[in-house]
Amino acid sequence: SSPTAAIHAALHGGNAALVQWQTTHAASATINGSPVPLTGSTTVPIAGTTTFTLTARGAGGAIATASATVTLRADSDAPPAPPVGVATSIAG
């Protein structure tokens, strides 16, 4: 049978994505190129709108893909995010 792939991603907290996926008839699976279990879930920190692409590979070489995109909503009261690479600290 040909592999199938399904993925769902949702904003989790203010700056992370909860990614859940499942495959059938797959020998291996990757998300954005990184090996993952054939079925699972994980929480991933994100810095902006992020697309997760699940690729399921069957034993015979057939491929199925599915994608999910999470949009990071900026808080209207929050200050602008600092440029990437600039360390910031918040005094309690």
TIRO-2110 file (N, C-alpha, C; in Angstrom, 1 decimal):
// TIRO-2110
0.8, -1.2, 0.0, N, 1, A
0.0, 0.0, 0.0, CA, 1, A
0.9, 1.2, 0.0, C, 1, A
0.3, 2.3, -0.6, N, 2, A
1.1, 3.6, -0.6, CA, 2, A
1.0, 4.2, 0.8, C, 2, A
2.1, 5.0, 1.1, N, 3, A
2.1, 5.6, 2.4, CA, 3, A
1.1, 6.8, 2.4, C, 3, A
0.6, 7.2, 3.6, N, 4, A
-0.2, 8.4, 3.7, CA, 4, A
0.5, 9.2, 4.8, C, 4, A
0.2, 10.5, 4.8, N, 5, A
0.8, 11.5, 5.8, CA, 5, A
-0.3, 12.5, 6.2, C, 5, A
-0.3, 12.8, 7.5, N, 6, A
-1.3, 13.8, 8.0, CA, 6, A
-0.5, 14.5, 9.1, C, 6, A
-0.7, 15.9, 9.1, N, 7, A
0.0, 16.7, 10.1, CA, 7, A
-0.9, 17.8, 10.5, C, 7, A
-0.8, 18.2, 11.8, N, 8, A
-1.6, 19.3, 12.4, CA, 8, A
-0.6, 20.1, 13.2, C, 8, A
-0.7, 21.4, 13.1, N, 9, A
0.1, 22.3, 14.0, CA, 9, A
-0.7, 23.4, 14.5, C, 9, A
-0.5, 23.7, 15.8, N, 10, A
-1.3, 24.8, 16.4, CA, 10, A
-0.4, 25.6, 17.3, C, 10, A
-0.7, 26.9, 17.5, N, 11, A
0.1, 27.7, 18.4, CA, 11, A
-0.1, 27.2, 19.8, C, 11, A
1.0, 27.1, 20.5, N, 12, A
1.0, 26.6, 21.9, CA, 12, A
1.8, 27.6, 22.8, C, 12, A
1.0, 28.3, 23.6, N, 13, A
1.7, 29.3, 24.4, CA, 13, A
1.9, 30.5, 23.4, C, 13, A
2.9, 31.3, 23.8, N, 14, A
3.1, 32.5, 23.0, CA, 14, A
4.1, 32.4, 21.9, C, 14, A
5.0, 31.4, 22.0, N, 15, A
6.1, 31.3, 21.0, CA, 15, A
6.5, 29.9, 20.7, C, 15, A
5.5, 29.0, 20.7, N, 16, A
5.8, 27.6, 20.3, CA, 16, A
4.6, 27.0, 19.5, C, 16, A
4.9, 25.9, 18.8, N, 17, A
3.9, 25.2, 18.0, CA, 17, A
3.8, 23.8, 18.5, C, 17, A
2.6, 23.3, 18.7, N, 18, A
2.4, 21.9, 19.0, CA, 18, A
2.1, 21.2, 17.7, C, 18, A
3.0, 20.3, 17.3, N, 19, A
2.9, 19.6, 16.1, CA, 19, A
2.5, 18.2, 16.3, C, 19, A
1.5, 17.7, 15.7, N, 20, A
1.1, 16.3, 15.8, CA, 20, A
1.0, 15.7, 14.4, C, 20, A
1.4, 14.5, 14.2, N, 21, A
1.4, 13.9, 12.9, CA, 21, A
1.2, 12.4, 13.0, C, 21, A
0.8, 11.8, 11.9, N, 22, A
0.7, 10.4, 11.8, CA, 22, A
0.9, 9.9, 10.3, C, 22, A
1.4, 8.7, 10.2, N, 23, A
1.6, 8.2, 8.8, CA, 23, A
1.1, 6.8, 8.8, C, 23, A
0.8, 6.2, 7.7, N, 24, A
0.4, 4.8, 7.5, CA, 24, A
1.3, 4.3, 6.4, C, 24, A
1.6, 3.0, 6.5, N, 25, A
2.3, 2.3, 5.4, CA, 25, A
3.6, 3.0, 5.1, C, 25, A
4.3, 3.6, 6.1, N, 26, A
5.5, 4.3, 5.9, CA, 26, A
6.7, 3.5, 6.5, C, 26, A
7.8, 3.5, 5.8, N, 27, A
9.0, 2.9, 6.4, CA, 27, A
9.8, 4.0, 7.2, C, 27, A
9.7, 5.3, 6.8, N, 28, A
10.4, 6.3, 7.5, CA, 28, A
9.6, 7.6, 7.3, C, 28, A
9.9, 8.6, 8.2, N, 29, A
9.2, 9.9, 8.1, CA, 29, A
10.2, 11.0, 8.5, C, 29, A
10.0, 12.2, 7.9, N, 30, A
10.7, 13.3, 8.3, CA, 30, A
9.8, 14.5, 8.4, C, 30, A
10.2, 15.5, 9.2, N, 31, A
9.5, 16.8, 9.2, CA, 31, A
10.6, 17.8, 8.9, C, 31, A
10.4, 18.6, 7.9, N, 32, A
11.3, 19.6, 7.4, CA, 32, A
12.7, 19.0, 7.3, C, 32, A
12.8, 17.8, 6.9, N, 33, A
14.1, 17.1, 6.7, CA, 33, A
14.7, 16.4, 7.9, C, 33, A
14.1, 16.5, 9.0, N, 34, A
14.6, 15.9, 10.2, CA, 34, A
13.8, 14.6, 10.5, C, 34, A
14.5, 13.5, 10.7, N, 35, A
13.8, 12.2, 11.0, CA, 35, A
12.9, 12.3, 12.2, C, 35, A
11.8, 11.7, 12.1, N, 36, A
10.8, 11.7, 13.3, CA, 36, A
10.2, 10.3, 13.3, C, 36, A
9.6, 10.0, 14.5, N, 37, A
8.8, 8.7, 14.5, CA, 37, A
7.7, 8.7, 13.5, C, 37, A
7.2, 7.5, 13.2, N, 38, A
6.1, 7.5, 12.1, CA, 38, A
4.8, 8.2, 12.6, C, 38, A
4.6, 8.2, 13.9, N, 39, A
3.5, 8.9, 14.5, CA, 39, A
4.0, 9.5, 15.8, C, 39, A
3.5, 10.8, 16.0, N, 40, A
4.0, 11.4, 17.3, CA, 40, A
3.5, 12.8, 17.4, C, 40, A
4.1, 13.5, 18.4, N, 41, A
3.8, 14.9, 18.6, CA, 41, A
5.0, 15.5, 19.3, C, 41, A
5.1, 16.8, 19.1, N, 42, A
6.2, 17.5, 19.8, CA, 42, A
5.9, 19.0, 19.8, C, 42, A
6.5, 19.7, 20.8, N, 43, A
6.4, 21.1, 20.9, CA, 43, A
7.6, 21.8, 20.4, C, 43, A
7.5, 22.7, 19.5, N, 44, A
8.7, 23.3, 18.8, CA, 44, A
8.7, 24.8, 19.0, C, 44, A
9.7, 25.5, 19.5, N, 45, A
9.7, 26.9, 19.6, CA, 45, A
9.8, 27.5, 18.2, C, 45, A
9.0, 28.6, 18.0, N, 46, A
9.0, 29.2, 16.7, CA, 46, A
9.2, 30.7, 16.9, C, 46, A
9.8, 31.4, 15.9, N, 47, A
10.1, 32.8, 16.0, CA, 47, A
9.2, 33.6, 15.0, C, 47, A
8.4, 32.9, 14.3, N, 48, A
7.5, 33.6, 13.3, CA, 48, A
6.7, 32.5, 12.6, C, 48, A
6.0, 32.9, 11.6, N, 49, A
5.1, 32.0, 10.8, CA, 49, A
6.0, 30.9, 10.3, C, 49, A
5.6, 29.6, 10.6, N, 50, A
6.4, 28.5, 10.3, CA, 50, A
5.6, 27.4, 9.7, C, 50, A
6.1, 26.8, 8.6, N, 51, A
5.4, 25.7, 7.9, CA, 51, A
6.2, 24.4, 8.3, C, 51, A
5.4, 23.4, 8.7, N, 52, A
6.0, 22.1, 8.9, CA, 52, A
5.5, 21.1, 7.8, C, 52, A
6.5, 20.5, 7.1, N, 53, A
6.2, 19.6, 6.1, CA, 53, A
6.6, 18.2, 6.5, C, 53, A
5.6, 17.3, 6.6, N, 54, A
5.8, 15.9, 6.9, CA, 54, A
5.9, 15.1, 5.6, C, 54, A
7.0, 14.3, 5.5, N, 55, A
7.2, 13.5, 4.3, CA, 55, A
7.3, 12.0, 4.8, C, 55, A
6.4, 11.2, 4.3, N, 56, A
6.4, 9.7, 4.7, CA, 56, A
6.9, 9.0, 3.4, C, 56, A
7.9, 8.1, 3.7, N, 57, A
8.4, 7.3, 2.6, CA, 57, A
8.1, 5.8, 2.8, C, 57, A
7.5, 5.2, 1.8, N, 58, A
7.1, 3.8, 1.9, CA, 58, A
8.3, 2.9, 1.5, C, 58, A
8.2, 1.7, 1.9, N, 59, A
9.3, 0.7, 1.6, CA, 59, A
9.6, 0.6, 0.1, C, 59, A
8.6, 0.8, -0.7, N, 60, A
8.8, 0.7, -2.2, CA, 60, A
9.3, 2.0, -2.8, C, 60, A
9.5, 3.0, -2.0, N, 61, A
10.0, 4.3, -2.5, CA, 61, A
8.9, 5.4, -2.8, C, 61, A
7.6, 5.0, -2.6, N, 62, A
6.6, 6.0, -2.8, CA, 62, A
6.6, 7.0, -1.6, C, 62, A
6.2, 8.2, -1.9, N, 63, A
6.3, 9.3, -1.0, CA, 63, A
4.9, 10.0, -0.8, C, 63, A
4.6, 10.3, 0.4, N, 64, A
3.4, 11.1, 0.7, CA, 64, A
3.8, 12.3, 1.5, C, 64, A
3.3, 13.5, 1.2, N, 65, A
3.6, 14.7, 2.0, CA, 65, A
2.4, 15.4, 2.5, C, 65, A
2.5, 16.1, 3.6, N, 66, A
1.4, 16.9, 4.1, CA, 66, A
2.1, 18.1, 4.9, C, 66, A
1.4, 19.2, 4.8, N, 67, A
2.0, 20.4, 5.5, CA, 67, A
1.0, 21.1, 6.4, C, 67, A
1.5, 21.8, 7.4, N, 68, A
0.7, 22.6, 8.3, CA, 68, A
1.5, 23.9, 8.6, C, 68, A
0.8, 25.0, 8.7, N, 69, A
1.5, 26.3, 9.0, CA, 69, A
0.9, 26.9, 10.2, C, 69, A
1.8, 27.4, 11.1, N, 70, A
1.5, 28.1, 12.3, CA, 70, A
1.8, 29.5, 12.1, C, 70, A
0.9, 30.4, 12.4, N, 71, A
1.1, 31.8, 12.3, CA, 71, A
1.3, 32.4, 13.8, C, 71, A
2.5, 33.0, 14.0, N, 72, A
2.7, 33.6, 15.3, CA, 72, A
2.0, 34.9, 15.4, C, 72, A
1.1, 35.0, 16.3, N, 73, A
0.3, 36.3, 16.4, CA, 73, A
1.1, 37.2, 17.4, C, 73, A
1.4, 38.4, 17.0, N, 74, A
2.1, 39.3, 17.8, CA, 74, A
1.1, 39.9, 18.8, C, 74, A
1.4, 40.1, 20.0, N, 75, A
0.6, 40.7, 21.0, CA, 75, A
0.6, 42.2, 20.7, C, 75, A
-0.6, 42.8, 20.6, N, 76, A
-0.6, 44.2, 20.2, CA, 76, A
0.0, 45.1, 21.3, C, 76, A
0.1, 44.6, 22.6, N, 77, A
0.7, 45.4, 23.6, CA, 77, A
2.2, 45.2, 23.8, C, 77, A
2.7, 44.2, 23.1, N, 78, A
4.1, 43.8, 23.3, CA, 78, A
4.9, 44.7, 22.5, C, 78, A
6.1, 45.0, 23.0, N, 79, A
7.1, 45.8, 22.1, CA, 79, A
7.5, 45.0, 20.9, C, 79, A
8.0, 45.7, 19.9, N, 80, A
8.5, 44.9, 18.7, CA, 80, A
9.6, 43.9, 19.1, C, 80, A
9.6, 42.8, 18.5, N, 81, A
10.6, 41.8, 18.8, CA, 81, A
12.0, 42.3, 18.4, C, 81, A
13.0, 42.1, 19.2, N, 82, A
14.4, 42.5, 18.9, CA, 82, A
14.9, 41.8, 17.6, C, 82, A
15.8, 42.3, 16.9, N, 83, A
16.4, 41.6, 15.8, CA, 83, A
17.0, 40.2, 16.2, C, 83, A
17.0, 39.3, 15.4, N, 84, A
17.5, 38.0, 15.7, CA, 84, A
19.0, 38.1, 16.0, C, 84, A
19.5, 37.5, 17.0, N, 85, A
20.9, 37.5, 17.4, CA, 85, A
21.2, 38.5, 18.5, C, 85, A
20.2, 39.4, 18.8, N, 86, A
20.5, 40.3, 19.8, CA, 86, A
19.9, 39.8, 21.2, C, 86, A
20.8, 39.6, 22.1, N, 87, A
20.4, 39.1, 23.4, CA, 87, A
19.6, 40.1, 24.2, C, 87, A
18.5, 39.7, 24.8, N, 88, A
17.8, 40.7, 25.7, CA, 88, A
17.6, 40.0, 27.0, C, 88, A
17.4, 40.8, 28.1, N, 89, A
17.1, 40.3, 29.4, CA, 89, A
16.0, 41.1, 30.0, C, 89, A
15.2, 40.5, 30.8, N, 90, A
14.1, 41.1, 31.4, CA, 90, A
14.3, 41.1, 32.9, C, 90, A
14.4, 42.2, 33.6, N, 91, A
14.6, 42.2, 35.0, CA, 91, A
13.2, 42.0, 35.7, C, 91, A
13.2, 41.1, 36.7, N, 92, A
12.0, 40.8, 37.4, CA, 92, A
11.5, 41.9, 38.3, C, 92, A
END
